[in-house]
Amino acid sequence: MLTTNQDYPRMLTTFRQRERREGIVLKMISFPVPPPSMDDLYQRFEQAVTPKTKVILVCHITNRTGQIFPIKRICQMAHARNIPVIVDGAHAFNHFPFKLSDLECDYYGVSLHKWTCAPIGTGFLYVRKSRIANTWALMASSPRQDNDIRKFEEIGTHPAANHDAISVALTFNENIGIERKSARLRYLRDRWANRLAQNPKCKILHSQDPAQSCGIGFLSFNGVDARQMHDSLWNKYNIMTALMPHEEYTGIRVTPHIYSTVRDIDFFAEMVEKEVKNT
């Protein structure tokens, strides 16, 4: 099982449990933040594949630094070796423009409560038609459902309001337009990042390349404790960020949404400058 050491913790925990239960081997590759190029990311996967590789898990965009991966190239490389690819698209859908059909992946999962703004607990799963029959559903299904994509929906009784609200959220996003939405998200991120990049105590760890990033930004520090910064922003100024510790780097994820105002962004940057000055 091949993935990166920056994939979503729940996904890594899932495969670590399978290591304990079934004896599979979870192989994780590292990559710098930000990476020098999409080619570098692709080559790291290509070089890590061996004859024992049975499946690849890769984030479309990471939940940490917002790094976008060259999904189509990774899928084409994997398929040439008969290796299926699972893509974690939790943060990608309705975040930046792409067509699922262009990615050529085997599995793609999305959390719709993130950038789509649908209710918490909603999402969607894509499974390539040729993979449906050989993929067991989490909840038991009958043989009649072997080739039916809806066998993956067997989750018992659930509130209708949640999934009914998905169509409203999709209409909301379609009215905005994904090109306009992604442009707004990049503008807001770049506004604070370009300002704080001038501060010697701040380090920007998301890629500045539009092909490799969008609305998610990542701020690290020189000589400043990231946890203390995270706590100060929340406790003093009601600014919510996400602390992201990692064995290779630590910082805070900053993710304004389209409703965030320029005043919000400037206030955030100003308070970071204030805190690092006093450190």
KOLFILUM-700992 format. One record per residue (C-alpha): x, y, z; residue number from 1; residue in three letters. Coordinates in steps of 0.001 Angstrom, whole numbers. Layout:
+---------+---------+---------+-----+------+
|       X |       Y |       Z | seq | type |
+---------+---------+---------+-----+------+
|       X |       Y |       Z | NUM |  ALA |
...
+---------+---------+---------+-----+------+
END
This chain:
+---------+---------+---------+-----+------+
|       X |       Y |       Z | seq | type |
+---------+---------+---------+-----+------+
|       0 |       0 |       0 |   1 |  MET |
|    1673 |    3218 |   -1194 |   2 |  LEU |
|     790 |    6710 |      -1 |   3 |  THR |
|    2478 |    9786 |    1511 |   4 |  THR |
|    3197 |   10667 |    5126 |   5 |  ASN |
|    1060 |   13799 |    4671 |   6 |  GLN |
|   -2168 |   12059 |    3743 |   7 |  ASP |
|   -5251 |   12456 |    5917 |   8 |  TYR |
|   -4705 |   10928 |    9399 |   9 |  PRO |
|   -7949 |    8915 |    9304 |  10 |  ARG |
|   -6888 |    7271 |    6043 |  11 |  MET |
|   -3447 |    6444 |    7445 |  12 |  LEU |
|   -5050 |    5035 |   10605 |  13 |  THR |
|   -7299 |    2845 |    8459 |  14 |  THR |
|   -4386 |    1225 |    6652 |  15 |  PHE |
|   -2297 |     943 |    9811 |  16 |  ARG |
|   -5136 |   -1110 |   11293 |  17 |  GLN |
|   -5039 |   -3336 |    8229 |  18 |  ARG |
|   -1316 |   -3730 |    8839 |  19 |  GLU |
|   -2112 |   -5068 |   12303 |  20 |  ARG |
|   -5066 |   -7197 |   11225 |  21 |  ARG |
|   -3977 |   -8521 |    7852 |  22 |  GLU |
|    -230 |   -8026 |    7636 |  23 |  GLY |
|    -213 |   -5606 |    4709 |  24 |  ILE |
|    2674 |   -3170 |    4392 |  25 |  VAL |
|    1959 |     558 |    4421 |  26 |  LEU |
|    4720 |    2413 |    2586 |  27 |  LYS |
|    4737 |    6200 |    2963 |  28 |  MET |
|    6793 |    8597 |     893 |  29 |  ILE |
|    7861 |   12061 |    1985 |  30 |  SER |
|    7899 |   15277 |     -16 |  31 |  PHE |
|    9116 |   18804 |     748 |  32 |  PRO |
|    6724 |   21646 |    1521 |  33 |  VAL |
|    6341 |   23256 |    -822 |  34 |  PRO |
|    7647 |   20820 |   -3458 |  35 |  PRO |
|    9696 |   22212 |   -6351 |  36 |  PRO |
|    7252 |   21001 |   -9004 |  37 |  SER |
|    4476 |   18618 |   -9975 |  38 |  MET |
|    7141 |   16547 |  -11737 |  39 |  ASP |
|    8897 |   16061 |   -8410 |  40 |  ASP |
|    5706 |   14745 |   -6801 |  41 |  LEU |
|    5038 |   12398 |   -9710 |  42 |  TYR |
|    8585 |   11042 |   -9682 |  43 |  GLN |
|    8420 |   10303 |   -5967 |  44 |  ARG |
|    5432 |    8034 |   -6559 |  45 |  PHE |
|    6916 |    6438 |   -9663 |  46 |  GLU |
|   10196 |    5657 |   -7920 |  47 |  GLN |
|    8440 |    4198 |   -4867 |  48 |  ALA |
|    6376 |    1664 |   -6834 |  49 |  VAL |
|    7638 |   -1924 |   -6679 |  50 |  THR |
|    6291 |   -5273 |   -7976 |  51 |  PRO |
|    4683 |   -5680 |   -4530 |  52 |  LYS |
|    2620 |   -2477 |   -4772 |  53 |  THR |
|   -1062 |   -3435 |   -4800 |  54 |  LYS |
|   -2794 |     -56 |   -4443 |  55 |  VAL |
|   -1953 |    3670 |   -4315 |  56 |  ILE |
|   -3702 |    6217 |   -2109 |  57 |  LEU |
|   -3115 |    9885 |   -2938 |  58 |  VAL |
|   -4759 |   13155 |   -1948 |  59 |  CYS |
|   -6028 |   15302 |   -4795 |  60 |  HIS |
|   -5184 |   18210 |   -2474 |  61 |  ILE |
|   -3815 |   17705 |    1024 |  62 |  THR |
|   -5663 |   18915 |    4092 |  63 |  ASN |
|   -2391 |   20237 |    5482 |  64 |  ARG |
|    -573 |   22649 |    3172 |  65 |  THR |
|   -3130 |   22482 |     380 |  66 |  GLY |
|    -747 |   20765 |   -2032 |  67 |  GLN |
|   -2394 |   19645 |   -5280 |  68 |  ILE |
|   -1069 |   16429 |   -6824 |  69 |  PHE |
|    -713 |   15411 |  -10498 |  70 |  PRO |
|   -3480 |   12841 |  -10189 |  71 |  ILE |
|   -3893 |   11946 |  -13853 |  72 |  LYS |
|    -166 |   11229 |  -14344 |  73 |  ARG |
|     -41 |    9111 |  -11193 |  74 |  ILE |
|   -3125 |    7162 |  -12320 |  75 |  CYS |
|   -1725 |    6544 |  -15795 |  76 |  GLN |
|    1580 |    5359 |  -14341 |  77 |  MET |
|    -211 |    3068 |  -11884 |  78 |  ALA |
|   -2593 |    1613 |  -14469 |  79 |  HIS |
|     326 |     746 |  -16732 |  80 |  ALA |
|    1397 |   -1514 |  -13853 |  81 |  ARG |
|   -2152 |   -2750 |  -13113 |  82 |  ASN |
|   -2292 |    -856 |   -9802 |  83 |  ILE |
|   -5618 |     766 |   -8765 |  84 |  PRO |
|   -5583 |    4307 |   -7390 |  85 |  VAL |
|   -7732 |    5664 |   -4563 |  86 |  ILE |
|   -7971 |    9471 |   -4596 |  87 |  VAL |
|   -8907 |   11377 |   -1452 |  88 |  ASP |
|  -10770 |   14349 |   -2886 |  89 |  GLY |
|  -12252 |   15590 |     386 |  90 |  ALA |
|  -10901 |   19137 |     -60 |  91 |  HIS |
|  -10891 |   19294 |   -3859 |  92 |  ALA |
|  -14512 |   19227 |   -5011 |  93 |  PHE |
|  -15932 |   22753 |   -5477 |  94 |  ASN |
|  -12567 |   24181 |   -4427 |  95 |  HIS |
|  -10860 |   24501 |   -7810 |  96 |  PHE |
|  -11751 |   23526 |  -11396 |  97 |  PRO |
|  -11373 |   19917 |  -12544 |  98 |  PHE |
|  -13411 |   17143 |  -14146 |  99 |  LYS |
|  -13515 |   13827 |  -12358 | 100 |  LEU |
|  -13632 |   12028 |  -15696 | 101 |  SER |
|  -10264 |   13552 |  -16636 | 102 |  ASP |
|   -8432 |   12109 |  -13633 | 103 |  LEU |
|   -8682 |    8433 |  -14711 | 104 |  GLU |
|   -8732 |    7231 |  -11090 | 105 |  CYS |
|  -10424 |    4086 |   -9787 | 106 |  ASP |
|  -11928 |    5501 |   -6605 | 107 |  TYR |
|  -12653 |    9083 |   -5558 | 108 |  TYR |
|  -14172 |   10217 |   -2268 | 109 |  GLY |
|  -15459 |   13664 |   -1307 | 110 |  VAL |
|  -16645 |   15360 |    1892 | 111 |  SER |
|  -19386 |   17706 |     710 | 112 |  LEU |
|  -19506 |   19711 |    3934 | 113 |  HIS |
|  -16144 |   21293 |    3173 | 114 |  LYS |
|  -15916 |   23525 |      83 | 115 |  TRP |
|  -19384 |   22614 |   -1223 | 116 |  THR |
|  -21021 |   23852 |    2015 | 117 |  CYS |
|  -23467 |   20937 |    2161 | 118 |  ALA |
|  -24494 |   19520 |    5572 | 119 |  PRO |
|  -21949 |   17743 |    7745 | 120 |  ILE |
|  -22046 |   14010 |    7106 | 121 |  GLY |
|  -22718 |   14262 |    3378 | 122 |  THR |
|  -20319 |   13227 |     642 | 123 |  GLY |
|  -20008 |   11211 |   -2506 | 124 |  PHE |
|  -18063 |    8168 |   -3635 | 125 |  LEU |
|  -17033 |    7453 |   -7208 | 126 |  TYR |
|  -16045 |    3912 |   -8136 | 127 |  VAL |
|  -14907 |    3075 |  -11659 | 128 |  ARG |
|  -17534 |     796 |  -13199 | 129 |  LYS |
|  -15055 |   -2028 |  -13776 | 130 |  SER |
|  -14087 |   -1946 |  -10076 | 131 |  ARG |
|  -17587 |   -2121 |   -8567 | 132 |  ILE |
|  -18028 |   -5912 |   -8663 | 133 |  ALA |
|  -14714 |   -6670 |   -6936 | 134 |  ASN |
|  -15074 |   -3988 |   -4259 | 135 |  THR |
|  -16853 |   -5144 |   -1111 | 136 |  TRP |
|  -19345 |   -2736 |     416 | 137 |  ALA |
|  -18740 |   -1615 |    4003 | 138 |  LEU |
|  -22268 |   -2738 |    4929 | 139 |  MET |
|  -23339 |   -6193 |    3749 | 140 |  ALA |
|  -24931 |   -6420 |     289 | 141 |  SER |
|  -26588 |   -9258 |   -1627 | 142 |  SER |
|  -25136 |  -10977 |   -4724 | 143 |  PRO |
|  -27773 |   -9194 |   -6823 | 144 |  ARG |
|  -25979 |   -5924 |   -6007 | 145 |  GLN |
|  -22502 |   -7055 |   -7046 | 146 |  ASP |
|  -22400 |   -4708 |  -10054 | 147 |  ASN |
|  -24607 |   -2013 |   -8546 | 148 |  ASP |
|  -22932 |    1211 |   -7396 | 149 |  ILE |
|  -25759 |    1690 |   -4896 | 150 |  ARG |
|  -24529 |   -1208 |   -2779 | 151 |  LYS |
|  -22145 |    1311 |   -1229 | 152 |  PHE |
|  -25114 |    3382 |      -2 | 153 |  GLU |
|  -26454 |     758 |    2402 | 154 |  GLU |
|  -26071 |    2748 |    5618 | 155 |  ILE |
|  -29469 |    2170 |    7215 | 156 |  GLY |
|  -32051 |    4772 |    8138 | 157 |  THR |
|  -30769 |    8326 |    7956 | 158 |  HIS |
|  -32281 |   11832 |    7876 | 159 |  PRO |
|  -33515 |   12831 |    4424 | 160 |  ALA |
|  -32857 |   16520 |    5047 | 161 |  ALA |
|  -29093 |   16117 |    4820 | 162 |  ASN |
|  -28926 |   14614 |    1355 | 163 |  HIS |
|  -31841 |   16744 |     119 | 164 |  ASP |
|  -29822 |   19837 |    1004 | 165 |  ALA |
|  -26963 |   18745 |   -1266 | 166 |  ILE |
|  -28844 |   19944 |   -4363 | 167 |  SER |
|  -29265 |   23381 |   -2792 | 168 |  VAL |
|  -25543 |   23560 |   -2044 | 169 |  ALA |
|  -24684 |   22483 |   -5592 | 170 |  LEU |
|  -26969 |   25152 |   -7049 | 171 |  THR |
|  -25337 |   27756 |   -4802 | 172 |  PHE |
|  -21888 |   26775 |   -6098 | 173 |  ASN |
|  -22998 |   26618 |   -9721 | 174 |  GLU |
|  -24422 |   30133 |   -9467 | 175 |  ASN |
|  -21057 |   31411 |   -8268 | 176 |  ILE |
|  -19051 |   29454 |  -10833 | 177 |  GLY |
|  -15972 |   27415 |   -9978 | 178 |  ILE |
|  -13587 |   29717 |  -11865 | 179 |  GLU |
|  -14806 |   32768 |   -9943 | 180 |  ARG |
|  -14820 |   30851 |   -6682 | 181 |  LYS |
|  -11255 |   29562 |   -7004 | 182 |  SER |
|  -10033 |   33004 |   -8067 | 183 |  ALA |
|  -11603 |   34512 |   -4935 | 184 |  ARG |
|  -10051 |   31862 |   -2704 | 185 |  LEU |
|   -6591 |   32391 |   -4198 | 186 |  ARG |
|   -6937 |   36161 |   -3876 | 187 |  TYR |
|   -7787 |   35923 |    -177 | 188 |  LEU |
|   -4971 |   33485 |     520 | 189 |  ARG |
|   -2390 |   35490 |   -1405 | 190 |  ASP |
|   -3415 |   38699 |     341 | 191 |  ARG |
|   -2292 |   37501 |    3778 | 192 |  TRP |
|     492 |   35217 |    2539 | 193 |  ALA |
|    2259 |   37832 |     421 | 194 |  ASN |
|    2145 |   40256 |    3342 | 195 |  ARG |
|    3441 |   37832 |    5968 | 196 |  LEU |
|    6085 |   36448 |    3629 | 197 |  ALA |
|    7905 |   39759 |    4140 | 198 |  GLN |
|    8210 |   39070 |    7881 | 199 |  ASN |
|   11441 |   37229 |    8793 | 200 |  PRO |
|    9646 |   35298 |   11544 | 201 |  LYS |
|    7069 |   33868 |    9124 | 202 |  CYS |
|    7462 |   31048 |    6588 | 203 |  LYS |
|    4951 |   30276 |    3854 | 204 |  ILE |
|    4865 |   26521 |    3226 | 205 |  LEU |
|    2139 |   26289 |     601 | 206 |  HIS |
|    3094 |   26452 |   -3068 | 207 |  SER |
|    2793 |   29789 |   -4840 | 208 |  GLN |
|    2201 |   27944 |   -8135 | 209 |  ASP |
|   -1527 |   28213 |   -9054 | 210 |  PRO |
|   -1385 |   24700 |  -10506 | 211 |  ALA |
|    -270 |   23334 |   -7138 | 212 |  GLN |
|   -2493 |   25199 |   -4698 | 213 |  SER |
|   -5685 |   27204 |   -4266 | 214 |  CYS |
|   -7501 |   28422 |   -1155 | 215 |  GLY |
|   -5638 |   26513 |    1568 | 216 |  ILE |
|   -2630 |   28336 |    2991 | 217 |  GLY |
|     -17 |   27197 |    5476 | 218 |  PHE |
|    1971 |   29422 |    7809 | 219 |  LEU |
|    5025 |   28301 |    9738 | 220 |  SER |
|    7412 |   30324 |   11848 | 221 |  PHE |
|   11042 |   31018 |   12696 | 222 |  ASN |
|   11580 |   31169 |   16449 | 223 |  GLY |
|    7850 |   31275 |   17226 | 224 |  VAL |
|    5880 |   28377 |   18719 | 225 |  ASP |
|    3089 |   27460 |   16279 | 226 |  ALA |
|     817 |   26117 |   19016 | 227 |  ARG |
|    1180 |   29312 |   21003 | 228 |  GLN |
|     349 |   31335 |   17883 | 229 |  MET |
|   -2706 |   29170 |   17186 | 230 |  HIS |
|   -3931 |   29574 |   20767 | 231 |  ASP |
|   -3244 |   33328 |   20860 | 232 |  SER |
|   -5131 |   33969 |   17626 | 233 |  LEU |
|   -8168 |   32158 |   18982 | 234 |  TRP |
|   -8136 |   33260 |   22612 | 235 |  ASN |
|   -7245 |   36918 |   22005 | 236 |  LYS |
|   -8817 |   37718 |   18636 | 237 |  TYR |
|  -11402 |   34969 |   17884 | 238 |  ASN |
|   -9427 |   33954 |   14780 | 239 |  ILE |
|   -9802 |   30252 |   14039 | 240 |  MET |
|   -6906 |   28442 |   12356 | 241 |  THR |
|   -5922 |   24764 |   12414 | 242 |  ALA |
|   -2746 |   23666 |   14169 | 243 |  LEU |
|    -964 |   21100 |   11994 | 244 |  MET |
|    1880 |   19311 |   13782 | 245 |  PRO |
|    4034 |   16932 |   11748 | 246 |  HIS |
|    7371 |   15232 |   12260 | 247 |  GLU |
|    8849 |   17226 |    9363 | 248 |  GLU |
|    7255 |   20641 |    9925 | 249 |  TYR |
|    4649 |   22368 |   12075 | 250 |  THR |
|    2477 |   25392 |   11506 | 251 |  GLY |
|   -1077 |   26609 |   11147 | 252 |  ILE |
|   -3453 |   26029 |    8262 | 253 |  ARG |
|   -5318 |   29154 |    7197 | 254 |  VAL |
|   -8499 |   28641 |    5156 | 255 |  THR |
|  -10724 |   31643 |    4581 | 256 |  PRO |
|  -13847 |   30935 |    2510 | 257 |  HIS |
|  -15492 |   33074 |    -156 | 258 |  ILE |
|  -17552 |   34877 |    2486 | 259 |  TYR |
|  -14399 |   36052 |    4294 | 260 |  SER |
|  -13857 |   39771 |    3826 | 261 |  THR |
|  -10712 |   41669 |    2969 | 262 |  VAL |
|  -10999 |   43250 |    6421 | 263 |  ARG |
|  -10964 |   39749 |    7951 | 264 |  ASP |
|   -7813 |   38860 |    6041 | 265 |  ILE |
|   -5994 |   42070 |    6910 | 266 |  ASP |
|   -6960 |   41745 |   10584 | 267 |  PHE |
|   -5560 |   38202 |   10649 | 268 |  PHE |
|   -2260 |   39305 |    9106 | 269 |  ALA |
|   -2027 |   42296 |   11442 | 270 |  GLU |
|   -2568 |   40142 |   14536 | 271 |  MET |
|      45 |   37614 |   13392 | 272 |  VAL |
|    2504 |   40477 |   12933 | 273 |  GLU |
|    1622 |   41762 |   16386 | 274 |  LYS |
|    2153 |   38367 |   18015 | 275 |  GLU |
|    5473 |   37572 |   16331 | 276 |  VAL |
|    6756 |   41045 |   17211 | 277 |  LYS |
|    6107 |   40325 |   20887 | 278 |  ASN |
|    7764 |   36896 |   20772 | 279 |  THR |
+---------+---------+---------+-----+------+
END
